[in-house]
Amino acid sequence: MSTEQLLPEGDSLRKAVKWMSTMCKEHPDRKRKDIIKEAEIRFDLSPKECEFLERKFSVS
């Protein structure tokens, strides 16, 4: 997967992805689903941006 496919367009979404990456590394015991939900609220993401995070970062 190329870097272009992972970089979202919006500034808030970029900050959310960076924050999520840090949280996943610093707190490997936390559920990814919880980190995603917190990022959605913390960065005031749109429904479309929330769908992006859930689609790209949820663990099956």
HELIX and SHEET records of a PDB file:
HELIX    1   1 THR A    3  LEU A    6  1                                   4    
HELIX    2   2 ASP A   11  GLU A   26  1                                  16    
HELIX    3   3 ARG A   32  ARG A   42  1                                  11    
HELIX    4   4 PRO A   47  PHE A   57  1                                  11    
END                                                                             
